[in-house]
Amino acid sequence: MSDLWCAASPGRESAAFSQDSGRAVNYRICVRRPMDDHRPHRAETRLGGDDVTRRGARRVAVIGAGWSGAAAARTLHDHGVAVEVFEARAVVGGHARAERLRGVVYEPNGPHIFHTSKPRVADFVQRFGLTRRYAYRPLTQLHIDGQVRYFSWPLQLDELEALPQWDRVRQELADRPGVPCLADFESYCVSLLGETLYRLFVYHYTIKQWGLEPRRLSASMAARRIHLRANGDRRLFQDPWEFFGTEGVNPAIEASLAGIPVHVNTEIRLRDVADRLYRTFDHVVCTAPLDGFIGDVVALPWRGIRVRASHHDTEELDATVTRAYVINQPDPHVPFTRTVETKHATGQTIRGTVVCEEYPGHPAKHYPVQTVDNQHEQYNEALKDKIRGNSPIPVLFCGRLATYQYINQDEAIAQGMQVADELLGGR
């Protein structure tokens, strides 16, 4: 068994992925020039459509090559707008990008299952090859009376009857209010699950993940992720479209950027827009974290993870070593929050597998910290205003980092499309 510690998907591992997979990335890579004399070269994109030429040829700089940036860039490009993408890392894909360890696909930034109820977003990802159906059924592991027990997540009532505390749980469920309490994360969970289930399955996991007492967190985070079911459906997501590619989402994001100039290893900040980019572009779409984009302001709070990726040898090509793709670990004595064995989801046929343990508290910008008072979201809005007031050209915002929202992949794509629609005049 070999281990790899990783945080925030470093560029060298991303480069290794492309070499190991034997795939050449199919977006145009533009070599970075030193920032002191950097001026993006003009794109070679041909304008198409009389309506666009009548409006005047617009040029848009997209900052960030994750899902939001790729969706915005592709939508603009498809309507004849000259667009270029600037990515701070050596590869595209952002937080959702997968990597390889000894040939096995794994996810250094946590599990990324694509799911959506939005037809336009579903059409977008399928257009670029993300079509392989998948059903996500995570588990939660508990130690009960000295034995390891596994439970479905979301929790299923029929499985909970085996708990030693079932009589108390049943009474607490009977005493629940008709509508969950939205005061804070903890109040929501207790009003939905009862105190006993909350303490067993949620409380310690939340402390580990966020480093805060749950009562300080927003109820909106619980409402989307904590459920109790009695219908036997063990899929976490109920959306009509749910996909997982054999190589993760990398090929789809790369394909969506085909024909669009992408400047990798190029970090753009507000001063670069004011000093240089405005000469070439008339609009900017920003998907980067705004505190870093401005550069001289108080930093927003973020919660990051560090991943320990362990390779395990297997004899059979389709073998795995854990029970499920994702297994939550709410036990306070277990230092990591969950295990992720991506081979369950990819269906990759290869000897060996990789199991990732997620250790929270790393200084990376993975998750926004949404509290009861919404102070961080309000500060992010103030940063948007500061950027608008100091940029010589209009700046629009989309994606998890720029909007400081805890959103899924489909929502990130939808935001990118929405921003593009605004630039195209609402069509």
N, C-alpha and C positions, 0 to 999 in steps of 0.2 A: 504494500500500500504506500502511495506517495501523496504528499500534501502540498497544497499551494494556498498561500494566504493572499487574498486580493481585496481591493477596495476601490470602488468607483471605476471599474473596467479600464485598467491602464492600457495605453496604446500598444505596448509591445505584445501583450496577449492578443489584442485584436489583430495585429499583423500576423501573428502566428496562426490565427484562425483561418485567414484567407489562404495562407500557404498550405496549411494542413488539409483544407477542404479541396484544394486544387481548383478553386473557382477564382476567376479574375473579377474584381469588382467592376460593375458595369455602369458606374457613374464616372464622369470626367473629373479627375483630380487635378487641381491647379496648384502648382508649387508655390509655397509661401515665400514672399519676399520679406526682408527685414521690415519691421513696423515703422522704423524711422523714415523709410522712403516708400512705404507701401501705398499703392493705389491700384485697386482692382482693375484688371484689364477688362476691356469690353467683351461681353459675351458674344458668341457667334450665333446665338439663337435667332432663327428667322421669325419675323413677325408674320402672323397669319390672321386673316379675317379683316374685311373692310371696316367693320365697326371699330376695331382696335386702331387702325391707321387713322381713321377720322378723329378719334379721341386724341391722338398723339401717342407716340411710342413711349410708354412708361418703363422705367427701369427700377427694379425692386431688389434690395439686398435682404436676404433672409439670414438671420443669425441663429445658428443651431441646426443640426442635421439629424435630430430625432424625429419621432412620428409627426409632431406638430409642424416643424419646419419643412419636412418632406412633403406633407400634405398641402401646405400653403404654396410651396414652390411648384409642385406639380400642377395644382389647380391654376395658378397664374400662367405657367408655361403653356398649358393646354389652350389657354385663351390668347396666346400670342404676345404675352408680356415678357420682356427680357428680364430674366431673374438670375441671380447668382446666390449661392449658399456659402456661408462662412462657418466652419466647424473648428472649435478649439482643439479637439483631439485629432488623432491620426486616422480615425475611421468614422464612418457614419453609424447611426443607430441609437445613440444616446443611452438612456437608462435601460432600454429594452434589449440591448444587444447581447447576444450569446457569444461564448468563446469555446475553445476546445482544450482539453487536458489529455494528453496521450491519445488523441483522436476522438475522445468522447465529448459530445456537446454538453456544456453546463452553463449556468446563468450566474455570473458574478455579482449581479445586482438584485437577486431575488427572482421568484417565478413570474413569468409574464405570459398569461393565457389570454389570447385575444377573444373577446366576446362583445356582442353588440345587439341592440334592438333597432339600430338606425340603418335603414336600407341603403342610404347613400354611402355610409361608411363601409358597410359590408361589400358593396359593389367595388369600392376603392381597393380594399385589400385583396379581394379576389381577382381583380384586374391584374394585380402584380404578383399573383401566384400563391397567396396565402389562402389555401382552399381545403387543407386536410382537416377533417372533422375531429373533434376531441371533446370529451366530457370530463370536466375537472371535479374530482371527488376527494378532497383532502381529508385527513384524519387528525385526531387529537389523541395524544398518549398521556395516560395517567398511571400512577402507581397506587394501587388499591390493595390493602391488606398484604403488602409485600409482593404483589404480582403486577405485571405490566398489562394494562388494558387499553384497547383502542376503541375510540368512538368516532362516529361520523361527524364531520363539520360541514354544514350546519348540524346542530344537535337534533337527534331524532328521539321522539318520546319513547318509542318501543325499546330502544337500546338503554335508555336511562333507568328503566325499571329494574335493571340488574345492579344498580348502585346500592350500597349499604344504607345510604341516606335517603332512599326512595320515599319512604313514608313522609319525611319532612319536606322533601322536594314536592311531592304531590299536593301537600297542604299549601305550600307557598304558591304553587301554580294556581290553585283554586282561589287564592286570596288576591291575585293580581288585579290591578285596575283595568278598566276596559280599554284604555288607550295608554301606551307607554309615555313616561314622563320625559320631556325634552329639556329639562333644566341643565343637564350635563351628561357626560359619558356614563358615569357610574349610576346615576339615577335612571337613565334609560335602560341600562342592562338589568338592574335589579327589578324594575317594573315589568320587564319582559320575561326574565328567567327565574326570578326569585333570588334570595340572598345566597342560598347554598350552591346552586349551579353557577352563579356568578363568581363566587369565591373559588370554586373548583376549576372552572374552565377559562375564566376571563381575567380576573383581577391581577394575578401574578404575571400572566403573559403581558398584560398592558403595562405594568410597572417596568418590566424588562424592556419592552419595545420602546416606550416613550420616555422613561426616566422621570415620570411625573405621577402624582396621585391621579387616578382616573377622574375624580370629581373636578379636576381642573381642566379636563379636556372637553371639547365640544361634543354634544350629543349627535351631531351630524355624522361624526366618524363611526359611531356605533350603529346608527340607523341603516347604514349601507352594508354593514359587515356582520352584524350579530343577528342570528335568526334561530327560531325554534320551530321544528316541523313535526307533523304527525302523518305526512302523506307518503312516506317511504322514498321520496325523491332525494337521493343523496348527492345530486349535483349542486355545487355551490351556486352556479350561475343559472338563471332561468331564461337567458336570451336565446332567440331563435338561431343566431349565428355564433358559433364557438369553434375556433381553429387553433391548431398548433402545428407549425411546420417541422419537418425533420431536422432542419438546422435552426430552429427558432424563427424569429422575425427578420433576421439579417437579410436574406435574399429579397424579401418583399420591400423593405426600405431601400435597399440598393437599387432595385428595379424601378422604384417610383422616382428615383433621381436620374434615371438614364437620360442622357442628352443635356443635362443641366450642369453648368460649371459648379464644382464644389471645391472651395479652398480649404483644405485640411490643415491642421496645425496652425490655425489662424484665429486667434482670439480677438474679437472686436469689442471695444468698449465705447462708451458715450463720447469720449474725447476723439476717437477715431472717426465717428460719424461727423462731429463738428469740424474736424480738421481736414478730412479727406473724402469720406464716402459721399458727402453731399454733392461733390463735383461730378460724380458719375451716376448716382442714384437719386430718385426723387421721393422714394418711400423706403422705410425700413420695417421689417417684421422681426420682432425680437422674441426669441424663446428662451433666452438665457436668464439666470437669476438676476434680479434687478439690483441687488446690493453689490454684486460683483460687477455688473455692467456699468454702474456709476463709478464705483471704485473708492470713493472717499466718504462713505456714509456708515452709520452704525449697521452692523451685519444683522440680517434676519436670523432667527433661530431655525436650525434644521436638525433633523434626526437622520443619522446615517448608519449603515451596517458595514461590518467587515465580515468577509466570507472565508471560511476554511474549507477549501475544496480538496477532498480526499479521493484518490483513484483506487479502485478495488478490482483486482483481477477476477475474471469469471471464465468458466469453461465454455458455456453456451453463449451464442451471439446475442440472444435476446434476454439474457439474464439480468436481473436487478437484485439488490441486496436489502432494500427496505420495503415496507408494505405498500407505500404509496408515494406518488410524486412529491407531495408535501405532507409532513407530519408536524403538527404544532406541539410545542413543549411548554405547557403552562406551569410545570413544576418549578417552584422558586429555587430549588437546589440545582437545577440544570442551567448552566450559564448561557446557553444559546436559546433563541426563541423558536426555531424550527429547523428541520432538515428538508433539503430539496434534492431529489434525485431526478434530474430532468429526463433521463432515459425512459422513464415511465411515460412521459408525454411525447417525446420525439419518435419512439418506436425504433430507434437506431439499432441496426444489426451490426454489432461489433463486440469483440471480446473485451470485457472490462466495463466499468461504470464509474460514475463520479457522484459522490454524496457531498452536498454542501451543508455546513452548519452556519447559521446566521447569528453573528454576535452584534447586538446593537450598541450604540453609543459612539460610533466612529465619526470623526468630523468630516462627513461627506454630505452633500446636499441631495439626499434621497427623498425625504419626506418632510413636508411642511408641518409645523407644530400648531395645530388648530385648537385654541383654547376657548373657554367659555366666553370671555370678553371680546373675542375677535380682534384683539389689539394688533396682532401680527398681520392680519389681512388688511386692516386699516393702514398700517405703516406701508405695506406693499402698494396700496393705492396712492399714498403720498409720494412714493418713489416714482410711480408712473407719471404723476403730475410734474415732478422735478425733471424727468427725462423729456417730457413734452415741452417744458418751458426752456430747456437748454439745447434742444436739437434744432438745427436749421431746416430739417425736413421732417414730415410727419412720421411718427413711430407707432406701430400697432403691436399688440401683445397677445400671445397665445401659448398654450402648453403649461405643464405642471410647474416648471420653474418660474416662468415669468408671471404667471397669475397667482402663484403661491396657493395652489389648490391640490388636494389629494384626489387625483382623477385617474381613471383607467385609460388604457390605450385608445379605445374608441372615442372617448371624450377629447383626448389630445388631438386626434385626427380631425374630429368635428370642429374643434376650435381653429385649427389651421385652415380648414375649408371656409369657415365663417369669415376669418380675417381676409382671405383671398376674395371672397364674395364682396366684401365691403370695398376692396380696392377696385374690383371690377364693376362697381356701380350697382351692387345689389342683385345681380342676376344669378 
